[in-house]
Amino acid sequence: MAQLHEAIYTAPTPVLHVVDVAPLFPGDEQQPGVYFCVEVPQNTGAHMLATPPVIVYESRDSGTTWDQVAVIQQMVETGTLGLVELETPPAFAYIRTLDASLPYGWDEGSEMRVSFNKSYAPATATEDQVLDGANRLLVGSEVLQFKTAAVADADTNDYLLTSLLRGRRGTETVVSGLAQTDRVFVIDQNTFHFHALDPSDIGNALQFKAVTPGMDLSSVDAVTHTVQALNVSPFAPANVSGTRDGSNNLTITWDRRTRAPVRLLGPQGRPYFEDTDNYEVDIYDGTPAVVRTIEVTTTSASYTAAQQTADGLTPGNPVSLRVYQMSRMCDRGRAAIETV
């Protein structure tokens, strides 16, 4: 007599990523928050249920109580940063001929090899499409874009990405921080869910869990994240320069940047998103240690010859400094590092 076997279906546990990064989409640059994205382990057998939707819960009391804060319908596409073999030493590198100025223009000399999951195939885009936002990736803490994608290994779904735009959305300060095996996330508004928070949450550790319907919340490990709210952190000022008069008094100037997506030309000014226009300039000695902090309310600061001498510097010699735009919510923004 034939026996009937009841099939047991199990849903894989979703993997929740809490992403604290620069504002990725218009409208996310004014209120503190983080992004959620979810991936699910690839199905390993026939007895796997479809996974979406995924429900995200938040705890503000170290896991005592949990509140539902998001429902995610689409899984994020992911990959892993690999190595590119070079013709000359060093034998391997993940970035080729990277130059410090490249975050502000097209990088035609670098190559990135990424092993994507089997459900994703990156596509080559035109320059205009990339400038309009196509082919955006989050790699480590850096937002970057690519123009050209070529299959490097079809079996492993490896692609070689070239014609890059590095350090997008204010992440130029972490351009040098990529490393082999960094996770790669395809930035898509359908898979990155913005979770708005309160300014009082900045600096606090919150806990999050992601489950599928019917899954026991207590069976899932919590993701603990200390909120930085980098989406409301001012971008690093640009075009830092210095001029000296005949007495070696130094005037430092820079340009303010906005984290809002705006057109380069037009009648509207660049929005501040801050109540006041405040900056701090840290002056460094050769140690390096901060020897003076200058607070100003304009995009220029004066560093007199007498102050340079008092700080142990020689007037007229190059001065190492960092310029920050201040935020009403998160104190200092990202630093512009320069020697003038």
Stockholm file with secondary structure:
# STOCKHOLM 1.0

chainA/1-340         MAQLHEAIYTAPTPVLHVVDVAPLFPGDEQQPGVYFCVEVPQNTGAHMLATPPVIVYESRDSGTTWDQVAVIQQMVETGTLGLVELETPPAFAYIRTLDASLPYGWDEGSEMRVSFNKSYAPATATEDQVLDGANRLLVGSEVLQFKTAAVADADTNDYLLTSLLRGRRGTETVVSGLAQTDRVFVIDQNTFHFHALDPSDIGNALQFKAVTPGMDLSSVDAVTHTVQALNVSPFAPANVSGTRDGSNNLTITWDRRTRAPVRLLGPQGRPYFEDTDNYEVDIYDGTPAVVRTIEVTTTSASYTAAQQTADGLTPGNPVSLRVYQMSRMCDRGRAAIETV
#=GR chainA/1-340 SS CCCCCCCCCBCCCCEEEEECCSCCSTTCSSSCEEEEEEECCCCCSSCBCCCCCEEEEEESSTTSSCEEEEEECSCCCEEEECCEECSSSSSEESSSSCCTTGGGSEECSCCEEEEECTTCCCCCCCHHHHHTTCSEEEETTEEEEEEEEEEEETTTTEEEEEEEEEEETTTGGGGGGCCTTCEEEECCTTTCEEEECCGGGTTCEEEEEEECTTCCGGGSCCEEEECCCGGGSCCCCEEEEEEECTTCCEEEEEECCCSSCCCSSSSSCCCCCSSSCCEEEEEECSSCCEEEEEEESSSEEEECHHHHHHTTCCTTSCCEEEEEEEETTTEECCCEEEEC
#=GC SS_cons         CCCCCCCCCBCCCCEEEEECCSCCSTTCSSSCEEEEEEECCCCCSSCBCCCCCEEEEEESSTTSSCEEEEEECSCCCEEEECCEECSSSSSEESSSSCCTTGGGSEECSCCEEEEECTTCCCCCCCHHHHHTTCSEEEETTEEEEEEEEEEEETTTTEEEEEEEEEEETTTGGGGGGCCTTCEEEECCTTTCEEEECCGGGTTCEEEEEEECTTCCGGGSCCEEEECCCGGGSCCCCEEEEEEECTTCCEEEEEECCCSSCCCSSSSSCCCCCSSSCCEEEEEECSSCCEEEEEEESSSEEEECHHHHHHTTCCTTSCCEEEEEEEETTTEECCCEEEEC
//
